[in-house]
Amino acid sequence: MVYQSLKTRLKQIVDSGQAACLSESLIGLEKESLRVAESGSISQTPHPAALGSALTNSAITTDFSEALLELITPPCSSVKQALSYLDDIQRFVYSKLDNETLWATSMPCVVRGGGSIPIAQYGDSNIGTMKTVYRRGLGYRYGRSMQVIAGVHFNYSVSESFWDLYKKLQGDTGDSQDFISEQYMGLVRNMLRFGWMIPYLFGASPAVCKSFLHEKPTMLSEFNEFTLYEPYATSLRMGDIGYTNSQEDMAGIKADYSSIDAYIKSLQCAIEKPYAAYDEIGVKVDGEYRQLNANILQIENEYYSTIRPKQIALKDEKPTTALRKRGVSYVEIRSIDVNAFDPLGVNDEQLYFLETFVLFCLLQESPVLNPMEMTEVDMNLVQVAHYGRQPGLKLNRHDQSVALKDWALELCGAMQEVADLLDEVNQCDCYSKSLAAQIECVNDPSKTPSARMLEEMREHEEGFFHFAQRKSLKYLDYFKSRELSPERRQFFESLTQESLLQQQEIELSDSLSFDEYLQQYFSNR
């Protein structure tokens, strides 16, 4: 593959004398973690009031379930700052939990059927009710168990000063936001092309508790009487048993990444197009909403992708409306498993690589993905998820078969100059060291988290559940032994109290019925 455009653009940035603007990028993290009871099953208790309102707390909310916490950092100026913030949130959360742990892996603990998974509640406001109904719809459409698989999201944006420089270097004289959105969409397309690297390097879900599948037929092998696995799997979370868009495929809807306008149009089409299988579920049955609508997608977020172009939505604004009005402001990478070998669920080495990878995807030429290449993208991701460490594994690239190892080493080689430049502008050697560590994992798959996980399970003669429980209890002790400073504790206490007041204000300010609210929400474009 030719990387000349990447080399040319890197040289232009360096020669401009303004490469330091690459050190001004912002990083945010979102980490999901199940609250697990002492019995080892999903907690049945409501979201703790001591953590504030899941509707309005900017740092601590819930995802699908009352028991599935989502811990969110703000945009941070460095990897260290983002990890430090995430560390503080988890210490605060642990100080408020009562005889519960945060599960240390992506795949869940013992799941006693979908009925044992309480759907997240957000209060009595229209927006809170909408969030709950949306999740209820996900449960009806895909099953609840799939929705409690946890992950880590990596949010990334480059600085305005970089965009000013890069636009000038590219000779673009058009609208600045149009240029930015176009470049971010190119990044997204390349991340889709090369995104199989993330589950290979960071996948940490090669095994799952049998209870997760509820005795459904499966092609997975038996690790022991309680655990299923794939011998060479990296991330079953990203594979066939994870959250996919198979229903959307059958309905003939796929996101179009050729431009921001095409992307918005394709998602809007899916939100507005009825789907017979969902119509059979019913929308409002016996006075209760089962889903927001019977269309291919209830809302944009239902479309699962490993990466999303994002814009911060204003009050009651749809994500596609925010993108159409203000363009792309950052990207969200969603394919990262919770790292069972780190208390935070993610570490600095991973984040330094991800920043290098994202910048590589931004600067490398990114033609439009044709249908054949999109098929290859989907196939490669599933192949790596289930068989990524298999010796000699081949992937598809432009209708040609290529060894995963060869392609991965090629990509890492192309990223070297990006890592070196990031080292230079950040006055460190973190990026090149992280890249070197990933090259070791390519050359020796036994160094990947997925391989290490299976090896440790064998060494301890334990299945997935006991491995994950052992790690979870270890990290409980880790966080409990490190109290927050009084200043940081007060900061999170303030967020908690403010969020409770904000939820009350939202509930008091509602003037529409929920039916009217939904109609108005979906009519706004």
Long-range contacts (C-beta under 8 A, 24 or more apart in sequence): 1-397, 1-410, 1-414, 2-365, 3-364, 3-414, 5-363, 5-364, 5-365, 6-360, 6-363, 6-364, 6-365, 6-414, 6-417, 6-418, 7-417, 9-166, 9-169, 9-363, 10-363, 10-417, 10-418, 10-421, 12-169, 13-165, 13-166, 13-169, 13-421, 14-421, 16-165, 16-169, 18-161, 18-165, 19-421, 19-424, 19-425, 20-425, 21-158, 21-159, 21-161, 21-162, 21-165, 22-158, 22-162, 22-359, 22-421, 22-422, 22-425, 23-422, 23-425, 23-426, 24-77, 24-158, 24-159, 24-161, 24-162, 25-156, 25-157, 25-158, 25-159, 25-162, 25-355, 25-359, 26-75, 26-76, 26-77, 26-155, 26-156, 26-157, 26-159, 26-330, 27-75, 27-76, 27-77, 27-78, 27-79, 27-81, 27-82, 27-154, 27-155, 27-156, 27-351, 27-355, 28-72, 28-73, 28-74, 28-75, 28-76, 28-82, 28-154, 28-155, 28-156, 28-330, 29-71, 29-72, 29-73, 29-82, 29-83, 29-85, 29-86, 29-152, 29-153, 29-154, 29-155, 29-346, 30-70, 30-71, 30-72, 30-73, 30-152, 30-153, 30-155, 30-332, 31-70, 31-71, 31-86, 31-150, 31-152, 31-153, 31-338, 31-344, 31-345, 31-346, 32-63, 32-68, 32-69, 32-70, 32-71, 32-150, 32-151, 32-152, 32-338, 33-68, 33-69, 33-71, 33-102, 33-103, 33-150, 33-338, 33-345, 34-65, 34-67, 34-68, 34-69, 34-102, 34-103, 34-108, 34-109, 34-148, 34-150, 35-67, 35-68, 35-69, 35-97, 35-100, 35-101, 35-102, 35-103, 36-67, 36-100, 36-101, 36-102, 36-103, 36-109, 36-472, 37-99, 37-100, 38-99, 38-100, 39-110, 40-109, 40-110, 40-465, 40-469, 41-109, 41-110, 41-111, 41-112, 41-116, 42-67, 42-108, 42-109, 42-110, 42-111, 42-112, 42-116, 42-117, 42-118, 42-148, 43-67, 43-100, 44-116, 44-118, 45-100, 46-118, 46-121, 47-120, 47-121, 48-96, 48-97, 48-98, 49-500, 50-96, 50-496, 51-93, 51-96, 51-496, 52-495, 52-496, 52-497, 52-498, 52-499, 52-500, 53-122, 53-123, 53-499, 53-500, 53-502, 53-503, 54-120, 54-121, 54-122, 55-122, 55-123, 55-125, 55-127, 55-128, 55-131, 55-499, 55-502, 55-503, 55-506, 56-498, 56-499, 56-500, 56-502, 56-503, 56-506, 57-495, 57-496, 57-499, 58-495, 58-499, 59-89, 59-492, 59-495, 60-89, 60-92, 60-93, 60-492, 60-495, 60-496, 62-120, 63-120, 63-147, 63-150, 64-117, 64-119, 64-120, 64-135, 64-138, 64-139, 64-144, 64-147, 64-148, 65-117, 65-118, 65-119, 65-120, 65-135, 65-144, 65-147, 65-148, 66-118, 66-119, 66-120, 66-121, 67-117, 67-118, 67-148, 68-120, 68-147, 68-148, 68-150, 69-93, 69-102, 75-155, 75-157, 75-330, 78-426, 79-348, 79-351, 79-352, 79-355, 79-430, 80-348, 82-351, 83-344, 83-346, 83-347, 83-348, 83-351, 86-344, 86-346, 87-344, 88-484, 88-488, 88-492, 89-492, 90-343, 90-344, 90-479, 91-479, 91-482, 91-483, 91-484, 92-484, 92-488, 92-489, 92-492, 94-476, 94-479, 94-480, 95-480, 95-483, 95-484, 95-489, 101-469, 101-472, 101-473, 101-475, 101-476, 102-472, 102-475, 102-476, 103-150, 103-468, 103-472, 104-338, 104-340, 104-345, 104-468, 104-471, 104-472, 104-474, 104-475, 105-150, 105-204, 105-205, 105-337, 105-338, 105-340, 105-464, 105-467, 105-468, 105-471, 106-149, 106-150, 106-151, 106-204, 106-205, 106-235, 106-237, 106-337, 106-338, 107-149, 107-205, 107-207, 107-208, 107-209, 107-212, 107-236, 107-237, 107-464, 107-468, 108-145, 108-148, 108-149, 108-150, 108-209, 108-212, 109-209, 109-465, 109-468, 109-469, 110-209, 110-211, 110-465, 111-145, 111-148, 111-209, 111-211, 111-212, 111-214, 112-211, 113-214, 114-139, 114-143, 114-144, 114-145, 115-144, 117-144, 117-145, 117-147, 117-148, 119-144, 122-503, 123-503, 123-506, 123-507, 124-507, 125-503, 125-506, 125-507, 125-510, 126-510, 126-512, 126-514, 126-517, 127-316, 127-506, 127-517, 128-503, 128-506, 128-507, 129-289, 129-514, 130-292, 130-514, 130-517, 130-518, 130-521, 133-289, 133-290, 133-291, 133-292, 134-291, 134-292, 134-298, 134-299, 134-301, 134-302, 136-289, 136-290, 136-291, 137-281, 137-290, 137-291, 137-292, 137-298, 138-298, 138-302, 140-281, 140-290, 140-291, 141-247, 141-278, 141-281, 141-291, 142-243, 142-247, 145-212, 145-214, 146-241, 146-242, 146-243, 147-243, 149-205, 149-237, 149-242, 149-243, 150-338, 151-237, 151-334, 151-335, 151-336, 151-337, 151-338, 152-336, 152-337, 152-338, 152-339, 152-345, 152-346, 153-332, 153-333, 153-334, 153-336, 154-332, 154-333, 154-336, 154-351, 154-354, 154-358, 155-310, 155-330, 155-331, 155-332, 155-333, 156-330, 156-331, 156-333, 156-354, 156-355, 156-358, 157-329, 157-330, 157-331, 158-359, 158-362, 177-326, 177-327, 178-327, 180-327, 180-328, 180-329, 181-260, 181-309, 181-323, 181-327, 181-328, 182-259, 182-260, 183-362, 184-260, 184-309, 184-328, 184-330, 184-331, 184-362, 185-257, 185-258, 185-259, 185-260, 185-263, 185-309, 185-328, 186-361, 186-362, 186-366, 187-331, 187-358, 187-361, 187-362, 187-366, 188-257, 188-307, 188-308, 188-309, 188-331, 189-257, 189-366, 189-367, 189-368, 189-369, 190-360, 190-361, 190-362, 190-364, 190-366, 191-306, 191-307, 191-331, 191-333, 191-357, 191-358, 191-361, 192-257, 192-305, 192-306, 192-307, 192-369, 192-374, 192-377, 193-366, 193-369, 193-373, 193-377, 194-357, 194-361, 194-411, 195-306, 195-307, 195-335, 195-377, 195-381, 196-380, 196-381, 196-383, 196-384, 196-388, 196-395, 196-404, 197-357, 197-408, 197-411, 198-306, 198-333, 198-335, 198-336, 198-354, 198-357, 199-234, 199-235, 199-238, 199-335, 199-337, 199-381, 199-384, 199-385, 199-388, 200-234, 200-384, 200-388, 200-389, 200-404, 200-408, 200-441, 200-442, 200-448, 201-353, 201-438, 201-441, 201-442, 201-448, 202-235, 202-336, 202-337, 202-339, 202-350, 202-449, 203-233, 203-234, 203-235, 203-237, 203-238, 203-337, 203-384, 203-385, 203-388, 203-448, 203-449, 203-450, 204-235, 204-337, 204-338, 204-339, 204-340, 204-341, 204-449, 204-450, 204-453, 205-233, 205-234, 205-235, 205-236, 205-237, 205-238, 205-337, 205-450, 206-230, 206-233, 206-234, 206-235, 206-236, 206-450, 206-451, 206-453, 206-454, 207-233, 207-236, 207-453, 207-454, 207-457, 207-463, 207-464, 207-467, 208-236, 208-241, 208-464, 209-463, 209-464, 209-465, 212-241, 213-241, 223-454, 223-457, 223-463, 223-464, 224-463, 225-463, 226-463, 226-464, 226-465, 227-457, 227-463, 227-464, 227-465, 229-454, 229-464, 230-386, 230-387, 231-454, 232-386, 232-387, 232-388, 232-389, 232-390, 232-393, 233-385, 233-386, 233-387, 233-388, 233-389, 233-450, 234-384, 234-385, 234-388, 234-389, 234-448, 234-450, 235-335, 235-337, 235-384, 235-385, 235-388, 235-450, 236-385, 236-386, 237-337, 237-385, 238-306, 238-335, 238-337, 238-381, 238-382, 238-384, 238-385, 239-382, 239-385, 239-386, 240-382, 240-385, 240-386, 242-385, 243-304, 244-304, 245-303, 245-304, 247-275, 247-277, 247-296, 248-296, 248-297, 248-303, 251-275, 251-296, 253-296, 253-297, 254-374, 255-303, 255-305, 257-368, 257-369, 258-368, 258-369, 260-309, 260-323, 260-327, 260-328, 261-324, 263-309, 263-323, 264-320, 264-323, 264-324, 267-297, 267-300, 267-303, 267-320, 268-320, 268-525, 270-295, 270-296, 270-297, 270-303, 271-295, 271-296, 271-297, 271-298, 271-299, 271-300, 271-320, 271-522, 289-514, 292-518, 293-522, 304-334, 305-334, 306-333, 306-334, 306-335, 306-381, 307-331, 307-332, 307-333, 307-334, 307-335, 308-332, 308-334, 316-520, 316-521, 316-524, 317-524, 318-521, 318-524, 318-525, 321-524, 321-525, 324-525, 331-358, 333-358, 337-449, 339-449, 340-449, 340-453, 340-467, 340-468, 340-471, 341-449, 341-452, 341-453, 341-471, 343-475, 343-478, 343-479, 348-430, 348-434, 349-433, 349-434, 349-437, 350-434, 352-422, 352-430, 352-431, 352-433, 352-434, 353-431, 353-434, 353-435, 353-437, 353-438, 355-422, 355-431, 356-415, 356-418, 356-419, 356-422, 356-431, 356-434, 356-435, 357-415, 359-418, 359-422, 360-411, 360-414, 360-415, 360-418, 363-418, 364-414, 372-399, 373-398, 388-445, 388-448, 388-450, 389-445, 389-448, 389-450, 389-451, 405-442, 405-443, 408-442, 409-439, 409-442, 409-443, 412-438, 412-439, 412-442
